[in-house]
Amino acid sequence: MPKASRKHFSKKPDPSATGQINRVFKFNTELGQHILKNPLIAQGIVDKAEIRPSDVVLEIGPGTGNLTVRIMEKARKVFAVEVDPRMAAELTKRVQGKPSEKKLEIIMGDFMKLKELPYFDVCISNTPYQISSGIVFKLLSMIRPPRIAVLMFQREFAMNLTARPGDALYNRLSANSQMWANVKHVMKVGKNNFRPPPKVESSVVKLIPKIPRPNIDFNEWDGLLRFCFNRKNKTLGSVFKNRKILSILEENYGRYMAYMAEKNGEMVTVSSNEDTAALVKSNVVKVLEETNYSLQRASKMDETDFLKLLYAFHNVGIHFA
C-alpha cells in the first residue's frame, strides 16, 4: 500500500485507527480471519453502505474492528457477530471508554447458526470466504432483509453474483441473487490490503434487496434452480429426464397431493408408484413443450424464464420444496 501523506496523521497515531492493536495471537485463516488493514478501503466500504443516522447495522465478522469503528460513527446501533472470543475481546478493548461505546453490541456465535437475529437496516461484512454463499442466501431469504448489504468476497465469487445469462460464471448463485436483489460490483481489493494476505484477490459487492419482494416462495425458487443448474449446459429436456430428478419430483408430487387433500378435508388416496411416476413424467414433458424450454439451457436463462417455468410446473402440481 502506498504511504499516505504525513499531514493526514498526528505525530503519535492511534494504533486502533489502522487496526494495529493485536500483536499477540495468530489470526485463524481457517475461520477466514484476514483483517482489512487499508483505512481508505475500509472507509470506502462503509461509505458505499449509505448508512443513515437512524440505521441499525449488522456486521458479520468484525475482527479487530477496522470497519466497526467507522460504522459506529454513522449508525445509531451496531450489532457485531463474532465467532472468535479473542477477536471479540480485542474489539471490546478498542471501543472501551469512547463516547460511541454504547452503540456497539457484540453477538458471540456463528452467523450461519444463529436462529434469531436482531432487526437491522444494513449489513456489512468482510465475509469469511468459506461461508460466502450461505451468507448471501440467508440474507436474501429473510422475511425482512436489510435495505443494503455491502459484502467482501473472493473475486470469483463476486463475479458469480454479478454474472449475466450466457456468461461463463453464470450459475445458480447468479440467478438466485439477481431474482431477489439488485447486485452491483463496487470495487476490487488486492490481497496485500489484508493481514495476513489471503491466497486470492477480493471484491466488494453491494446487494439491494428488491422491494416489494417477488411473490414466490424462496425455497421453491431455489429448489427449481438446483435442478436446472445441476448440469447447467445440458438442455432442460435432458435434465428433467434424469431418473433421480424424476424420483424427487414424484415424492414432492405425492406430498403436495396429500397436503391439498387434507387442506380441503378430503380423504387422502394413495396412488401406486407406477401411476404417480407416469403422471409426473407426462406432466414434465407437457410443461417443457408448453414453455418451449425443452432445448433451453439454464446457462442462457434469466429470472423471467425461470419464473415462467416455475409457474408452469405449479399448474400441473409439481413443486420443488
C-alpha positions, 0 to 999 in steps of 0.5 A: 500500500502506498504511504499516505501523506504525513499531514493526514496523521498526528505525530503519535497515531492511534494504533486502533485507527489502522487496526494495529492493536493485536500483536499477540495471537495468530489470526485463524485463516481457517475461520477466514480471519484476514483483517482489512488493514487499508483505512481508505478501503475500509472507509470506502466500504462503509461509505458505499453502505449509505448508512443513515443516522437512524440505521441499525447495522449488522456486521458479520465478522468484525475482527479487530474492528477496522470497519466497526469503528467507522460504522459506529460513527454513522449508525445509531446501533451496531450489532457485531457477530463474532465467532472468535472470543479473542477477536471479540475481546480485542474489539471490546478493548478498542471501543472501551471508554469512547463516547460511541461505546454504547452503540456497539453490541457484540453477538458471540456465535456463528452467523450461519447458526444463529436462529434469531437475529436482531432487526437491522437496516444494513449489513456489512461484512468482510465475509469469511470466504468459506461461508460466502454463499450461505451468507448471501442466501440467508440474507436474501431469504429473510422475511425482512432483509436489510435495505443494503448489504455491502459484502467482501468476497473472493473475486470469483465469487463476486463475479458469480453474483454479478454474472449475466445469462450466457456468461461463463460464471453464470450459475445458480448463485447468479440467478438466485441473487439477481431474482431477489436483489439488485447486485452491483460490483463496487470495487476490487481489493488486492490481497496485500490490503489484508493481514495476513494476505489471503491466497486470492484477490477480493471484491466488494459487492453491494446487494439491494434487496428488491422491494416489494419482494417477488411473490414466490416462495424462496425455497421453491425458487431455489429448489427449481434452480438446483435442478436446472443448474445441476448440469447447467449446459445440458438442455432442460429436456435432458435434465428433467429426464434424469431418473433421480430428478424424476424420483424427487419430483414424484415424492414432492408430487405425492406430498403436495397431493396429500397436503391439498387433500387434507387442506380441503378435508378430503380423504387422502388416496394413495396412488401406486408408484407406477401411476404417480411416476407416469403422471409426473413424467407426462406432466414434465414433458407437457410443461417443457413443450408448453414453455418451449424450454425443452432445448433451453439451457439454464446457462442462457436463462434469466429470472423471467424464464425461470419464473415462467417455468416455475409457474408452469410446473405449479399448474400441473402440481409439481413443486420443488420444496 
